[in-house]
Amino acid sequence: MAASNGAKSTSKMGPKVLFYSLLLTLQYGAQPLISKRCIGKEVIVTSSVLTCEIVKVVCALILMARDGSLKGLAKEWTLMGSLTASGLPAAIYALQNSLLQISYRSLDSLSFSILNQTKIFFTAFFTFIILRQKQSVQQIGALCLLIMAAVLLSVGEGSNKTSSSGINPEQVLFSGIIPVLVASVLSGLASSLCQWASQVKKHSSYLMTVEMSIVGSLCMLASTLKSPDGEAIKRHGFFHGWTALTLVPVISNALGGILVGLVTSHAGGVRKGFVIVSALLVTALLQFAFEGKPPSSYCLVSLPLVISSISLYQKYPYLDKKKKKV
C-alpha cells in the first residue's frame, strides 16, 4: 500500500519538481567536495557559517516577497512567538553547521556523506520523543541498517592506519567522525523541534529559515567573545583566508536548504529519499573524478547498506490503523 502511494506520488512529478530534485541531487553530492576544495584550512569556520546564514536570509526573504507572504508578516509576527518557535533550533543548527565545517576538512567526501545520513536515525528518535511520531517495522529495520553502516565505517576509518583521506587516524576520528556524528544528533533534534513549530506554531518554512538564521547568527556572534574563532577574527579579520572560490560552497549550502524545502513541499519524502540516494552515488563519482580517490573498502561495504536503508525508510512509512479505518 505504502509502496503504491509512493509510486503514485512519484508519477505525478511535474518538470519543475524534477528540476528542483536534480539541482538538490547535484548540490548534496557536490557539497562535501567543493567545501574541501574551496574553503582553505586558514578560513575561520565562524566566518563561513555566518556568511552562509546571511545568504539564507536573503534567499528566503526574496522567496517570501515573491509568494506574497512577506506583506502580512508585520501584522502576524511577534518576537516571543519567533523565539519560542525558532530560538532553540537556531542555536542548535548554528553549532551543527560549525561541526560540519570542521568535519569536512578531515574526512573524504563519501565517508562524510555516509556518516551524515545518521541524522535520519536521530530525527526519527527525536520526533518519537517530542511528537510521538511512530515508525513502521520496516522503518525500524532500515534505521538498524543505517546504524550498522555508520558503526562499520566509523570503526574502520577511525582505526585504519592508511586513511583514504590521507590524514592520520586520530585526526580522522576526533576532527572528522566525531564532529559529523554529533552534528547528526543535533540535526535530528533541531529538525524535530522545527517540525513541532510548523505543526503547533504554524510557522512557514521560509519564515523559520529567516528566524533561525538570524537567531543562529546572533548566537555565533556572542560565542566569538570567548571562542578561538573570535580571537582569530580580531587578529586576522573576518575574511581571513577567503578567496573568490570560498563563496561557492557558502552559497551552495545556503541554496541547498531552500531546495530541500521546495522538494519536500512539492513532492514529499519519497522524492527526497531518491535525491539522497542519488546524491551519495554522485559524491562517489565526483570523489573519484576530481580527487582520484576510489572509495575505501569500508565505504564500499557501508554504501549499499545506507542506500538500502534510505530506500526502505522512505518506501514503507508508518500507517496509523485508526486513521485508516476512519
N, C-alpha and C positions, 0 to 999 in steps of 0.2 A: 504493500500500500504506500509506504513512505517512498519507496524507490520510484513508483509510478508517478507520485506527486512531484518528485524531483525532476523526473523526465519531462513532465508536462511544463513545469516552470522553466526548464531549460529550453524547451522547444518554442516558448513564447518570446525569447530574447530578440529584441529589435537590434538594428545596426548600431544605435547609439550605445546600448549596453555592451554589445560585443566590442565596440571601440574602447569604452571605459575599461573593460576586462583585459583587453590586450595591453593597454597602457599600464594598468596596475601590475600585470604579469611581468612586463619588462622592468618596471620600477622596483618591484620586490626582488626580482632576480639580479638586477644590476647594482642595487644599493650597497651591499657589502663590498663589492669590488671597487666601485667608484669612490666609496668612502675611504678605503685603504689607499687608493692611488692618488686621490685629490686632496686629502687632508693630511698634511705633513705632521710628523711627530712633535714638532715645535709649536703647532697650533694649540692654543689654550682651549680645553674642552668646553668650558663655560661660554666662551665667545661664540663657538659654532652652534651650541644648543640655543642660546639666546637669539641669535640671528635667525635660526630656523623657526622659533616661536613667533618672531615678528612677521616673517613671511606667511606663516599660517594665519595670523590675524588679518593681514591684508587680503589674502585669498578668500577667507571666509566672509569678510565684510563685502567684498566685491560680489560674491555669490548671493549674499543676503540682499544686497541692493538690487541685484538682477531679478530675484524672485519676489521682491516687494515686501519681504518680512522686516527689512530694516526700518521702514517708515513707522510701524506701530511699536517699535522697540522702546521708545521713550515712555510710552504710557504703561507698558506691561512690566518693564524691567525694574527690579529693586536690588539694592546692594545685599541685603540679608538673604534674599532668595538666590542670588548668584553665588554667594559664599556657601550656602547650605548645599546647593546642587553641585558646584564645581570646585569649591575650595580644596577639599581633601584630595580628590582625584588629580587636581592640578599639581599639587605638591608632590604626589606620588609619581606622576608622569615626568616631572622635572628631574627627579632623581633617577628614574628609569632611563631617560634619554642620555644622561651623563654616563651611566654604567654601560650603555650600548656603545657609546663613542670610545670608551676605554677598551671594550672587548673587541671592537673592530680591528684594533691595532695588533692584537696578539693571537688571533685565530685566522685560519684560511677561510675564504668566503663561504664554502659549502658547509664546513663544520659549524660556523656561526649560524647560518640559516637553519640548519637542522636543529641545533640546540634552542634556537629562538622559538621554535614551534611548540616547546613545552608550555608556552603561555596558554595554549588551548586547554591543557590539563588544569592549570591553575585558575583559568577563567571558569571552567566547569565546576571546580571545587568551591570557589567563592560565590558563584551565582546560586549554588545549592545552599550555602550558609546564609547568604544575605536575602535571596529572593525565593528560596525553597524550590528552585527550578531543577527538576529531576532529569536523569539521563536514562536512556533505554539500555537494555542488556548489551546490545551491540556497541553502543557508545562507550560503555564501561570497559568492554573488551578492547575497543580501539584506544582508549586512554592508557590501558595497561601496555599495549604495544608501543605507544609513544614513549612511555617512561622507560621501558626496556631498551629502546633505541638510544635514549638520552644517557642512560647509565652506561651502556656499552661504549658509546662514543666518548663520554667524559673520562671513564677509566682508561680507555685505550689511548686517547690523545694526551691525557694528563700524565701517563706513565711511559709513553713512547719516547725513547732516547733520541730518535730521529724524527721529530715532528714534521708534518707535511708543510707547516708554515715557516720552517727554518728557524724557529725560536726555541730556546731551551724549555724543557718540560715544566719546570717550576713556574716560569713566566706564563706559559700557556694555561696552566691550572689557575694561578692566582690573578692574572691580569686578563684572561680570556674566558675560561669556562665558568668560574665562579661569578664574575660580573654579569654574564649573559643569563645565567640561571636565576640569579637574584632579580635581574631585570624582568624575567618572565613571571616570577612570583608577583612583583609589583604591578606588572601589566595586567595580570589576572584580577588582582584586587581593584585596580583603578577601572578596568573595563566593567566589572560588576557594579561598582558604585555609579558609573555613568549610565548603565542600564537601569539602575534603580531611579536615578534622577530623571531619565527620559520617561519612565513609566509613572512615577509618583509626582514629580515636579513639572512634567510636560514641557521640558526644555528641548528645543530643536537641536539637531546635531551641529549645525553651523554656529548657533549661539553658544553652545557648550565649548566648541573649539575656540571661539574668541575669549570666553571667560577663562577657560583653563590655561590658554596660552599667556594671558595677561597675569593671572594669579601665579602661575608657574614661574614666569619671568621675574616677578617680584620676589618670590621665594629664593630664586637663584641669585638675584642681586643682593639680597640680605645675607646669603651664605658667603658671598665674596668678602664680607667684612672680616671673616676669620679663616677662610679656606686658603690652601696653597694657590688655587687659581686666582683668588683675589689679589694675593701678593704678586703673582706673576703679571697680572693686568696692570697693577700700579707701577711695576718695574719696567715692563716692556711695552705696554699699551694693549688696548683691547684687540686689535687686529694683528698682533704679533704672529709672524709665520704665515700669514694669509697670502694667497695668490689669486688670480682671477679664477683658477680651477677650483678653489676651495668653495666657491659659491655653488658649483654644480651639485654636489651631494646635499648641500644645505637646502637648496630649492627643491631638489628631487624628493627629499624626505618630507618636506612640507606639503608638496603636491600629492604625495602618496597617501597622507592622512585624509585629504579631501577626496581622493579617488576611492578609498575604502568606503567612505560614507555614501558615495554615489552608487557604487556597485551593490552594496548591501541594501540600500533603499529601493533600488530598481529591480534587483534580481535575487536578493536573499542569500542564505548561507550556502546553497548548492553551488552557485556560481563562484562565490568567494572561495570555497574549498577547492574548486577546479583551478582557480587562479593560484592558490598557494602551491598546489602540486606542480603545476606548470612552471611556477617561478623557481622551485627547487631544481628542476631539470635545467632551466635557463642558467641558474647560478653555476651548476656543474660544468656546463658547456663554456660559459664565459671564463671561469677559472682556468680551464684547460687552454682556451684560445689565447687569453691575454697574459696569463701568468706562467703558462707552460707546466702547470702542476696538475697531474691526474689526481683524482680523489684518493685518499688514503684507504687502506683495506677496511678500517673501522667505518669510514663514511660509506663505502660500498655495501657493507652489511646493514648499516643503520638507515640508509636512504630508502630502500624498499619497505622497511618496517614503518617509517614515518609516512610515506606515500599511502600505504595500505591503511594506516591508522586514520589519516585525514579523510580518505575516501569513505571508509566505513562510518566515521563520525558524522559526516555530512549526509550520508545516504539514509541512515536509519535514526531519525530524530525520535525523541520520546513522544508518545501519543497518549494523552490523558483519556482513559477509558470512559470516565464520567462525562466529559465534554463530548466525546464521540457519540455516546448514546443519545445525548440531548440534540 
